Amino acid sequence: MEKKNNLFEKKKTAVAPYLLPEEHPIKAALDKIFKHSRATLSIKSLKKAGFIDPKVRRWTHLVVTTHPELPGYVVKTYLDAQRYFKDMREHEHWIRRIDGARAIQTILDERDWNQSFKVPKKWIYKLPKHPSGSSDYNQKFFILVEEDMQLLSEKDNISAWKSSLITEDKLAALFYILKTVGLRDCSKIHNIPFAKDGRIAFIDTEENQEWPIIYSRLTKSLPEGFKGFWQSLYADD
């Protein structure tokens, strides 16, 4: 029992700096949704609770969805019915994602690059104690909520990366961010898509402080005139 209590206190302490503030505009709506039913039990229960088109992502096993009562925000969750991904508790994944996002935002503010790039603010939401999950599953205790970046469609994003939106200054800044934060998975355009406001959004921030980065994965997505410039940036890295 003492060991269990120590683990609980350790988790509570780790999560505390990342929790959605009580006064946040969507806190009451989240409470209403998740106190009504055990929405995170399964895909079926998420749909029943009103979440839109929830699907388990192939590589990350993550469910990314929205809810009409949470306009402007995205919910990311693992299901009670799922095993722990990479043997990590869900709050550990959320903390890594938030740390990555905060590191990126710090650079954007310091370098005055917010006009070209953006990253969503992210918070951990603690699920209510009741209704609780089934003892037959790995009950999850936290979900991630983050700002909706209003991304382009996959097709339009591919076009945007081939367009005049790409400049040498923007690529040089992108290279600095990837290298400095160690964003191993952000050299692929589906993890750094263009948003409708013309900015590049960093949407996959869990793999941070991880090197080496395979910069060459981005080359094929660039306009012909910028491939050489991009390659020159990482030639000696």
C-alpha positions in Angstrom: 0.0 0.0 0.0 2.9 2.4 0.9 4.5 1.8 -2.5 1.2 2.4 -4.3 0.7 5.7 -2.4 4.2 6.8 -3.2 3.6 6.1 -7.0 0.4 8.1 -6.8 2.1 11.1 -5.1 5.0 11.0 -7.6 2.5 11.1 -10.5 0.5 13.8 -8.9 3.6 16.0 -8.4 4.8 15.4 -12.0 1.5 16.3 -13.6 0.7 19.4 -11.4 2.6 22.0 -13.5 0.8 20.9 -16.7 -2.8 20.8 -15.6 -5.5 22.8 -17.3 -6.3 25.7 -15.0 -9.6 25.6 -13.2 -10.5 29.0 -14.7 -9.8 27.9 -18.2 -12.8 28.6 -20.6 -13.3 25.0 -21.5 -12.8 23.4 -18.0 -16.6 23.4 -17.2 -17.4 21.9 -20.6 -14.8 19.1 -20.1 -16.2 18.4 -16.7 -19.7 18.1 -18.1 -18.7 15.7 -20.8 -16.5 13.4 -18.8 -18.7 13.3 -15.6 -21.7 12.2 -17.7 -20.1 9.0 -19.0 -16.8 7.1 -19.2 -16.1 8.5 -22.7 -12.5 7.2 -22.8 -13.5 3.6 -22.5 -13.5 2.9 -26.2 -14.1 4.4 -29.7 -17.8 3.6 -29.3 -18.1 5.4 -26.0 -16.2 8.5 -27.4 -18.7 8.7 -30.3 -21.6 8.3 -27.8 -20.3 11.2 -25.8 -20.4 13.4 -28.9 -16.7 13.3 -30.0 -16.4 13.7 -33.8 -14.9 10.9 -35.9 -12.5 9.4 -33.3 -10.0 6.9 -34.7 -7.0 5.2 -33.4 -3.9 6.5 -35.2 -1.9 3.7 -36.9 1.6 4.6 -35.6 1.0 6.4 -32.3 -2.1 4.5 -31.2 -3.4 7.9 -30.3 -7.0 9.1 -30.7 -7.3 12.7 -32.0 -10.7 14.2 -32.0 -12.9 17.2 -31.4 -16.2 17.9 -29.7 -18.9 20.5 -30.5 -18.9 21.7 -26.9 -15.1 22.4 -27.2 -14.8 24.8 -30.2 -11.3 25.8 -31.0 -9.7 22.8 -29.2 -8.5 19.3 -30.0 -8.6 16.4 -27.6 -5.9 13.7 -27.7 -6.4 10.5 -25.6 -5.6 6.9 -25.2 -8.5 4.5 -24.5 -9.0 2.4 -21.4 -9.3 -0.5 -23.8 -5.7 0.0 -25.1 -2.5 -1.2 -23.6 0.0 1.4 -22.5 1.8 2.7 -25.6 5.6 2.1 -25.4 5.0 1.0 -21.8 4.5 4.6 -20.8 1.6 5.9 -18.8 -0.5 8.4 -20.7 0.5 11.4 -18.6 4.2 10.8 -19.5 3.3 11.2 -23.2 1.4 14.3 -22.4 4.2 15.9 -20.4 6.7 15.2 -23.2 4.3 16.9 -25.7 3.8 19.9 -23.6 7.5 20.3 -22.9 8.2 20.2 -26.6 5.6 22.8 -27.4 6.9 25.1 -24.6 10.4 24.8 -25.9 9.3 25.7 -29.4 7.3 28.7 -28.2 10.2 30.0 -26.2 12.3 30.1 -29.4 9.5 31.7 -31.4 9.2 34.5 -28.8 12.9 35.0 -28.5 13.5 35.1 -32.2 10.3 37.0 -33.1 9.2 34.2 -35.4 5.6 34.0 -34.4 4.6 35.5 -37.8 5.9 32.5 -39.6 5.4 29.6 -37.1 3.1 28.6 -34.4 2.6 25.8 -31.8 -0.5 25.0 -29.9 -0.8 25.6 -26.2 -1.4 22.2 -24.5 -2.7 21.1 -21.1 -3.4 17.9 -19.2 -6.9 17.4 -18.1 -7.5 15.1 -15.2 -10.5 12.8 -15.8 -13.1 12.7 -13.0 -13.0 9.8 -10.6 -16.5 8.9 -11.5 -17.6 7.2 -13.6 -14.4 5.1 -13.3 -13.0 2.7 -15.9 -13.6 -1.0 -16.0 -11.2 -3.2 -14.0 -10.8 -5.3 -17.1 -8.8 -2.5 -18.8 -5.9 -0.2 -18.3 -7.9 2.8 -16.9 -6.5 6.1 -18.2 -6.5 9.1 -15.8 -5.5 12.0 -18.1 -6.2 13.4 -21.6 -4.5 16.1 -23.5 -6.3 19.2 -24.7 -4.7 21.7 -27.1 -5.5 24.6 -29.3 -6.9 23.8 -32.8 -4.3 25.0 -35.3 -6.8 25.2 -38.2 -4.7 23.2 -40.5 -4.8 22.9 -44.3 -6.0 19.6 -45.7 -3.3 17.0 -46.6 -3.6 17.9 -50.3 -3.4 21.6 -49.7 -0.5 21.2 -47.3 1.5 19.4 -49.9 0.8 22.2 -52.3 1.7 24.9 -49.8 5.1 23.3 -49.2 5.8 23.6 -52.9 4.6 27.2 -53.1 5.9 30.7 -52.7 5.2 30.4 -49.0 8.6 28.7 -48.7 11.5 31.2 -48.4 15.2 30.8 -47.4 14.6 32.7 -44.2 11.8 30.4 -43.2 13.8 27.3 -43.9 16.8 28.6 -42.0 14.5 29.4 -39.0 12.9 25.9 -39.3 16.3 24.3 -39.3 17.4 26.2 -36.2 14.2 25.1 -34.4 14.5 21.5 -35.3 18.2 21.3 -34.4 17.8 23.3 -31.1 14.8 21.5 -29.7 15.7 18.1 -31.1 12.4 17.6 -33.0 13.2 14.2 -34.5 9.8 13.7 -36.1 9.3 17.3 -37.4 11.3 17.0 -40.6 8.1 15.6 -42.3 5.5 18.0 -43.6 2.5 16.1 -42.0 4.0 16.9 -38.6 4.7 20.6 -39.5 1.8 21.4 -41.8 0.7 24.8 -42.9 -2.3 26.3 -41.2 -5.0 28.4 -42.9 -3.4 31.6 -41.7 -0.2 30.8 -43.7 1.9 29.8 -40.8 3.7 26.5 -40.2 2.3 24.7 -37.2 4.3 22.3 -35.0 1.7 19.7 -34.1 3.8 16.7 -33.1 6.0 17.8 -30.2 6.5 14.5 -28.2 9.8 13.5 -29.9 11.8 16.4 -28.5 15.4 16.6 -27.3 16.1 13.6 -29.5 18.9 13.5 -32.1 20.0 12.9 -34.8 17.4 14.4 -37.0 17.0 13.2 -40.6 16.7 16.5 -42.3 16.7 14.9 -45.7 13.1 13.7 -45.2 11.9 17.2 -45.9 13.9 17.8 -49.1 11.5 16.0 -51.5 8.6 18.2 -50.2 10.3 21.5 -51.1 10.2 23.5 -54.3 13.0 22.6 -56.7 14.7 26.0 -56.2 15.0 25.5 -52.4 16.2 21.9 -52.1 19.8 22.8 -52.5 19.5 25.5 -49.9 17.9 23.2 -47.4 20.6 20.5 -48.0 23.3 23.2 -47.4 21.9 23.9 -44.0 22.4 20.4 -42.7 25.5 19.4 -44.8 27.8 19.7 -41.8 25.4 18.7 -39.1 
